[in-house]
């Protein structure tokens, strides 16, 4: 027994050393995967970090292509003194909330329809996604012509039924919501596509178990489809809200911020300052827009991440 104890004890003592050696081995190669982060990090620094820091500097200056004068926070003070700013802030939040909410609701309804056994499902998916492929400027010019209060096709059709069409883009109370409706029509295809992917990713076993239990269509939707599509819904909300808060091209093409300043958003006010030659002031506006969007999106993103973790 003594002669056997020696080798056994030696092998037992050697085992932890060998195990430690095996554990330490991956650490020697742990730097290898990190090399793959270098290209992405370089692109991030060049195209995001550096421009952001440069913008922060130029927001504190009065600059042209040939001269730069440091003036501190005067641009921010002047920007907040702009009487258009308060209205544009409100319009920006209204526009972002309306467009993102409508895209989620309409997109989810279309996604549920287009994942069912509806006739011509593939064709309908292509039709829903088609507006996304069209140029935003082209869409804006087309709808500006269609919604013309005097010669537009929309009011012309309403006139056949004895209805006097409103000034879709000339009424201060309607202009912003009209542009928002066009934005929803153009962007709901992306929301539908993301939500279709979220619904299709739900395991079919859940639906089969619900059918065995005798659950109806509404109960299946409420207890399976809706909760398990939450990650896709969160993605649509975040993307739509960022797009709505930063929207410019469609608003500028259709109304130019008018009539008056009724459809101005932060981005259009920034562009007007740039057109007037106040480059430092417009840069400060861009910084403010960046801060506003970031301040809104961080809690929204955390909320949906928390809900996703609860699934």
N, C-alpha and C positions, 0 to 999 in steps of 0.2 A: 504493500500500500504506500509505503514511503517513496519507493522508486517511481510509482505512478504519479504521486502528488507533485513531484518536481516538474515533469513535463507539462502536466495540466496547469500548474500554477504559472509556468512560463508562458504557455499559450494564452492563458487568461489575461496575463499582464500585457501581452503583446497585442491582444485584440483591440483595446481602446486606442492604442497608438496607430494601428492600421486604420481604424474607423476615423480617427481624427485626420489622418493623412488623406483618406478618401473624401472627407467633408471639405478639407481645405483646397482640394484640387480645383473645383469650379471657381473658387475665388481668384485663382491665378489667371483664369480666362474671362473674368467678369467684365473687364474693360472692353472686350471685343465687341459685344452688341452695342456699346455706347458710341462706337464710331459711326453707326448708321444714323445717329441723331444729328450728326454734324451738318449734312446738306439741308435738312429741315430747319435747323437752328440758324444757319447762315441766311437762308431765305427770309426767315422771320426777322432777323436783325436788320437786313438790308431793306426789306420792303415794308416793315411795320415799325420796329423800334426806332430806327434812325429818323424816318420821316416824322414820327410822332414827336420826338425830341426837338427836331428842327422847327416843327409847327409851334411847339410851346415857346420856343425862342422868338420866332417871328411874330407871335401874338403879342409880344411885349415891345414891339418896335413899330415905327412908321416907316414902311419900306416901299421901294420901287425896284425896278430891275437894275438901277444904277446907284442907289443910295439906301442906307439903312440908318435909322436914328432910334436909339433906345428910349422909350417913353414910359416904361413900367406898366402899371395896370390901367393906364388911361384908355386903352382900346376897350377893355372890359367895362369900364365905367360908362363910356360913351355908348357902347352896345346896349347896356341895360337902360340907358336914358332914351333909347329909340322908342317912340310911341307905338311903333308897329310890333315891338317885341312881345308885349304881353298878349296881344291877340294872336300872334303867330305861335306862341307857346301853347295856348289853349287849343288852337286849331290842330297843332301837331299831335297833342294827346288824343283829341277827339278822332282824328283821322286814323291814328295808329290803333286805337281801341276798336273802332268800328270795323276797319278792314280785317284785323286779326281775328276778332270774334266771328265775323261773318264767314271768313275762310274756314275756320275750324268747324262751325256748325254745318255749312253747306257742303264742305269737303267731306265731312264724316258721313253725312247723309248719302252723298254720291258714292263714297267708298263702300258703304254697306250695300247699296243697290248694285254696284258693279262687281261685288264679290259673290252675289247671289246668282241663281241660275236664270238670269234675265236674257232674253233673246237679243242677239247682236252685241254681246258684252264687249268683245274686242273692239268692234267699231265704235261703240259708245265711249270706251276709254280713250281712243284716239281723238274723238271729237272734243271731249272734255279737256284734253291736254293741248289741243291745237293752239288756243290763244296764247299760251306761254311762249310758243315759238315765234310769234309775231313781234316785230319791233315795237317798243313802248312808244316811241315818237310817232310811228305810223298809226298805232292804235289811238293815240291822243288826237292826231289830226283828223282821223276818220270820224271819231265820235264828236269832235268839235263841229264838223260839217253836218253830221246827222242830227245833232241837238240844237242847231241854229234855230232861234225862236221864230224867224220869219220864213226861211227857205229850207229848213231842215226836214228830213224825211219823217222823223218821229212825230213832230207836231203836225206835219201834213197828213199822216195816217190818222192821228187823233181828230183832225178836222173833218175827216170823212164821217166820223161818228158824232159830229156835232160838239166835240169837246175842244175847248180852247187850251192848247198846250201852254205850260208855264215857260218862263225863261230859265231853262235848265242851267245855263252857264252865266246868265246875266242877273239872276235874282240872288242877292247877297245871302239869303237864307237857304238857298238850294245848291249853290255852286260847289261848295266843299263836299256835300253828300253825293252830288252827281259824279264828281271825280272819284270819290270813294267807291261808288257802285261800279264804275268802269274798272277800277283797280281790282275789285273783287272778281269781276268777270275774267279779267286777264290772269290773275294769280291763283284762282281756286284750283286749277289743274295740278299745280305742284303740291298743294295741300292734299288733294285727292290721291295723288300717286303715293305720297308718304303714308297716308292712312290706309290705303289698300295694302301696302307692304306690311304695315303693323297688324292688320286683320288676318292676312294670309299666314303670318308667322305664328298665330295662335294654334297650339296643337289641336288637331281634330278630335282627340279623345275627349276633350271637355264638352264639345258639342254633342258627341255621340252619347256620353253619359247623361247629358241634360235631356236628350230625346228619350232615353230609356226611362228616366224619371218622370216623363210626361210634361216637361217644361214647354210652355208656349213660346212664340217668337219674341214677344216683349220681354219675358223673363230671361230668355237666353241673351238678348241684347243687353239687358240691365245688369245681369250678374256675370256674364262672361265677356261679351264683345267689348262693352264700354270700359270696364276696369282693366282688362288685359291689353287694351289699345292705348293705355295712358302714356307709355313712352313715346309713341308716335304722335299723340296729341300734344305732348310737351314740345316735341321738335317743331311741329307746325306753329304752335303759339309763339315760340321764341323766334323762328325765322320770319313769321308774318309781322310780329311786333317790331323787330329790328327794321324790316323793310318799310313798314308804315311810318315809323318815327323818322326815317331818313329819306322818305319819299320826296322827289323833286321833279323828275323829268315829265311824268304824266300831268302833274299839277301845272307846271310851267307851260307845257304844250297846249293844254286845254283852256286855262284861264289866265295864266301869267300872274297868278296871285290875286286876281280881281274877281268880281268888280270891286273897285276900291282896294281894300286890303282884306276882304272877307274870306278869301281862300288862301291867304299867305300862311306858309309854315316856316319853321326855322330855316330850312334849307333855301327857300326862295328869298327870304330876307338876306341871308348870307350872299346869295348870288347878286342881288340888287346892289349890295354894298361893293361887291367886286366890280360890277359894271360901272359904278360911279368912280372907280379908281381908288377906293379906300381898301387897299390890299391888307394892311395890318388889321383893320377892323373886321374884315371878312374872315381872316385867319383866326382872330379871337372868337368869332362866331362859330367857326368849325370846332374849336376847342370846347366851347360851351356845349355844342351839340354832342360831341364825343362824351363829355362828362354826364350829360343828361341821359343819353342812351345807356351808358354803362351803369349809372345809378339805378335805372329801371330794370335792366336785364339781369343784374347779379342776383337780386332777391327772387325774381321770377324763375331763373335757372335753378337756384337752390331749392325753391319750393317743389319744382317738378322732379329734381333729383331725389329729394326726400321721399316724395310719393312713389317714385319708381323703386326705391330701396325697400318700401313697405310691401311690394308685391310678393 
